[in-house]
């Protein structure tokens, strides 16, 4: 079962979600799985891919591929899949990966299953696990033809090193279609931020309407800083303009699975629950003792978060000093 995993990178860092998918693929492939790196100056990242289970890494390293444009990457992946005879291609979900997966499926006339939470071998066949009915059940999904393409939701797998050695690196000649050269990136502005992103953070402090006003998000930010985590938000506060969309967690935002999730003033609507319910430990602070979030929290604190959170932050900072 030849499996290929697309490894997404930002700058000189492989994304945690991609490495998690690679770790899972190494289990499925019995320790024999390939990865593909596309971009400018990416060859040095191949060694890290080996640590997470890649025995072979296809590298398309070219300055023309440095801008994160999907169509050029579709060209590269289509070439690698055809020449390598891969019957399964796996992606960790992101804006870029979703574009590439869809384009690759159209190019190869392949089946694409998306929003998967897991994948398994059942009776010798690959079966995807897709959450359904507001994430209350997992539905089995399959593919009618090859290659099979799968896109996994964020946080589905842990990026666990497999102890692998140096992978075999195979250079890929970059041959782009004419239409793939039409789009150009004229400028990139990186959002100024400190600390980890919500997709990669082990700790997330998320705020809801219960904070009361946008300026009260400083409570969440200071607690997140004390815990070494990231700040998240509900759809309601994002829609109200209190916090950026990039931090939205939930059905129409991002799916996260940190080790610790602290919910401040969040009622726990199903739309938010589906985005964070796979967190290892969930702590909720809310003055409404009947808030739905307490039903699926590991620890619940009923009280005024405006009094509790500053004291909690102060205690954490005292322990660090």
C-alpha positions, -999 to 999 in steps of 0.1 A, spaced: 0 0 0 22 29 -12 12 59 9 23 95 2 20 123 28 20 160 18 42 179 43 32 216 47 58 240 60 58 276 71 92 291 67 117 265 79 93 246 101 72 216 92 36 219 104 25 199 134 -6 186 117 13 173 87 38 155 110 9 139 129 -6 126 96 29 112 87 32 94 121 -2 78 115 7 69 79 39 52 92 17 29 114 -6 21 85 22 14 60 41 -8 84 70 16 86 72 22 48 58 55 39 68 84 16 65 122 21 67 151 -3 81 185 3 74 214 -21 89 249 -19 120 270 -19 149 259 3 130 229 17 155 201 12 170 205 47 136 196 62 138 161 48 158 148 78 130 159 102 105 140 81 125 109 87 121 112 124 84 110 120 83 79 99 91 89 63 114 63 47 115 83 14 111 120 9 103 135 -26 117 170 -26 107 197 -52 131 225 -42 128 255 -65 127 292 -59 96 294 -81 78 273 -56 85 294 -26 52 314 -27 25 292 -11 3 288 -42 -17 256 -46 -18 251 -84 20 246 -87 19 221 -59 -8 202 -76 15 199 -106 43 185 -85 21 161 -65 4 148 -97 39 140 -111 51 123 -79 19 102 -75 20 90 -111 57 82 -113 58 67 -78 26 46 -82 11 59 -49 -24 47 -43 -31 68 -12 -23 105 -6 -29 120 28 -31 157 39 -35 175 72 -62 201 68 -53 238 62 -64 264 37 -35 255 14 -38 218 18 -76 218 11 -69 237 -22 -42 212 -32 -62 181 -23 -92 193 -43 -70 202 -73 -52 169 -71 -84 150 -70 -97 168 -101 -64 163 -120 -61 125 -112 -99 119 -113 -94 105 -78 -118 101 -48 -114 126 -20 -127 122 15 -124 153 38 -129 162 74 -117 128 85 -108 122 122 -91 89 117 -82 61 92 -78 24 97 -72 -9 79 -104 -31 80 -103 -64 63 -73 -53 42 -91 -21 30 -85 15 41 -115 30 58 -118 67 68 -136 78 99 -157 110 95 -175 127 123 -212 131 116 -244 142 134 -227 171 150 -197 149 159 -218 125 180 -209 95 158 -181 84 134 -192 73 100 -171 48 79 -163 62 45 -143 46 16 -130 51 -19 -143 36 -51 -111 41 -70 -74 48 -67 -56 70 -59 -74 76 -26 -70 111 -13 -78 120 24 -79 153 42 -78 151 80 -92 177 104 -68 196 126 -56 178 157 -66 143 145 -31 128 153 -3 135 176 30 143 159 50 115 176 85 108 165 89 71 154 126 69 159 133 66 122 166 73 106 176 94 76 152 90 48 161 84 12 158 118 -5 146 119 -41 148 152 -61 118 160 -82 122 179 -115 98 209 -114 76 209 -144 47 234 -142 17 237 -164 13 270 -182 -18 279 -163 -1 272 -130 22 302 -137 -7 327 -140 -11 335 -103 17 354 -85 21 365 -49 28 402 -49 31 407 -11 28 388 21 20 403 55 25 381 85 3 388 115 23 399 145 17 375 173 36 359 202 34 324 215 21 293 197 -8 292 172 -40 276 184 -35 247 161 -1 238 177 -6 250 213 -6 225 242 -27 250 262 -55 272 249 -74 298 269 -107 306 250 -130 335 257 -167 339 250 -194 365 254 -193 360 292 -161 381 292 -184 411 288 -165 433 264 -136 431 239 -112 449 263 -117 420 288 -99 396 265 -68 408 282 -79 384 310 -76 355 286 -44 368 271 -27 372 304 -38 338 316 -26 322 283 8 340 287 11 326 322 3 291 310 25 294 279 -5 289 257 -26 305 229 -58 325 230 -90 312 213 -125 327 208 -160 316 201 -179 325 169 -202 350 189 -173 372 199 -156 370 165 -188 380 148 -191 409 173 -157 421 163 -141 414 197 -114 391 184 -98 381 151 -113 353 130 -80 334 130 -86 326 167 -122 312 162 -127 277 174 -158 256 165 -178 242 136 -171 273 114 -137 279 128 -108 257 137 -107 223 154 -82 220 182 -70 193 206 -47 208 232 -36 191 264 -55 218 284 -84 239 273 -96 267 296 -130 281 286 -138 316 300 -174 327 299 -183 302 272 -218 286 273 -208 255 254 -231 256 223 -227 225 201 -211 246 173 -182 254 197 -181 220 213 -173 202 180 -142 224 177 -126 216 211 -142 185 225 -111 163 218 -90 184 242 -74 162 268 -85 183 298 -113 209 297 -117 235 324 -147 258 324 -152 290 344 -187 304 341 -211 322 365 -240 302 351 -240 268 368 -264 255 342 -242 263 312 -240 233 288 -202 234 288 -201 219 324 -216 187 310 -185 179 290 -158 197 312 -134 178 333 -133 206 359 -159 233 363 -158 265 383 -190 284 389 -182 320 397 -173 354 384 -144 350 360 -135 386 364 -125 378 400 -112 343 395 -90 347 364 -68 375 377 -62 356 409 -54 324 390 -30 343 367 -13 359 397 -8 326 413 7 311 382 31 340 378 42 337 414 50 300 409 71 309 378 91 336 396 
